[in-house]
Amino acid sequence: MPTNQYHEPPQELSAQVRTFARMCASLSEESEAIGWYEQRIAVEEDPVAREIMVDSLGEEYKHFSMELEFLLRAKPKWRAIAQGILFKDGGIVSHGEEAEEAAG
């Protein structure tokens, strides 16, 4: 099945690069689904339907996190930068600049 996720000819890309591209696409799809669920939950009036959507949102968080971890394991520099930004109090942008500089 053809897709448009590649910006280079797929036959010229290694299996590892194609897997990485698929995981990037999956991460993007999970992020989009999280946004959709947030919107649906915000307007849903039926408590049972809302509860189901909230449960589904948790699954999307899990999938997003697993895919992100896969990608970070594949790219040590990305992981190093992320570790300098994530789960830290203070300025997100300043942490980002510092992490990028430290990662080289």
C-alpha positions as CSV (number, residue, x, y, z in Angstrom):
1,M,0.0,0.0,0.0
2,P,1.6,3.3,-1.1
3,T,2.0,6.1,1.4
4,N,3.2,9.7,1.2
5,Q,5.3,9.5,4.4
6,Y,8.6,9.4,2.6
7,H,10.4,12.4,1.2
8,E,13.0,10.2,-0.6
9,P,12.4,7.1,-2.7
10,P,11.5,4.4,-0.3
11,Q,13.5,1.8,-2.2
12,E,16.6,3.9,-1.5
13,L,16.0,4.0,2.3
14,S,17.2,1.3,4.7
15,A,14.7,-0.8,6.6
16,Q,15.8,1.1,9.8
17,V,15.1,4.5,8.2
18,R,11.7,3.2,7.0
19,T,10.8,1.9,10.5
20,F,11.9,5.3,11.9
21,A,9.6,7.1,9.4
22,R,6.7,4.8,10.3
23,M,7.1,5.5,14.0
24,C,7.3,9.3,13.3
25,A,4.1,9.0,11.4
26,S,2.5,7.0,14.2
27,L,3.6,9.6,16.8
28,S,2.0,12.3,14.7
29,E,-1.2,10.3,14.4
30,E,-1.4,9.7,18.2
31,S,-0.8,13.4,18.8
32,E,-3.7,14.2,16.4
33,A,-5.9,11.7,18.2
34,I,-5.1,13.2,21.6
35,G,-6.3,16.6,20.2
36,W,-9.5,15.1,18.9
37,Y,-10.3,13.3,22.1
38,E,-9.6,16.5,24.1
39,Q,-12.1,18.3,21.9
40,R,-14.8,15.6,22.1
41,I,-14.5,15.3,25.9
42,A,-14.8,19.1,26.2
43,V,-18.2,19.1,24.6
44,E,-19.6,15.6,25.4
45,E,-22.6,15.8,27.8
46,D,-23.4,12.1,28.2
47,P,-21.4,10.9,31.2
48,V,-21.0,7.3,30.0
49,A,-19.8,8.4,26.5
50,R,-17.5,10.9,28.2
51,E,-16.1,8.2,30.5
52,I,-15.4,6.0,27.5
53,M,-13.6,8.9,25.7
54,V,-11.5,9.7,28.7
55,D,-10.5,6.0,28.9
56,S,-9.6,6.1,25.2
57,L,-7.6,9.2,25.7
58,G,-5.4,7.4,28.2
59,E,-4.7,4.8,25.6
60,E,-3.6,7.5,23.2
61,Y,-1.3,8.9,25.8
62,K,0.2,5.5,26.3
63,H,0.7,4.9,22.6
64,F,2.2,8.3,22.1
65,S,4.6,7.8,25.0
66,M,5.7,4.3,23.7
67,E,6.3,5.6,20.2
68,L,8.3,8.6,21.6
69,E,10.4,6.3,23.7
70,F,11.1,4.1,20.6
71,L,12.2,7.2,18.6
72,L,14.4,8.6,21.5
73,R,16.1,5.2,21.9
74,A,16.9,5.3,18.1
75,K,18.4,8.8,18.2
76,P,20.7,9.5,21.2
77,K,21.1,13.2,20.4
78,W,17.3,13.6,20.4
79,R,17.2,11.8,23.7
80,A,19.9,14.0,25.2
81,I,18.0,17.1,24.2
82,A,14.7,15.8,25.4
83,Q,16.2,14.9,28.8
84,G,17.3,18.5,29.1
85,I,13.8,19.8,28.6
86,L,11.3,17.2,29.8
87,F,10.0,17.1,33.4
88,K,11.8,20.2,34.5
89,D,10.4,23.3,36.1
90,G,11.3,26.7,34.7
91,G,11.6,28.1,31.2
92,I,10.9,25.5,28.5
93,V,12.7,27.6,25.8
94,S,15.8,28.2,27.9
95,H,16.0,24.5,28.9
96,G,15.7,23.7,25.2
97,E,18.6,26.1,24.2
98,E,20.8,24.7,27.0
99,A,20.0,21.1,26.1
100,E,20.7,21.6,22.4
101,E,24.0,23.3,23.2
102,A,25.0,20.6,25.6
103,A,24.1,17.9,23.0
104,G,26.4,19.5,20.5
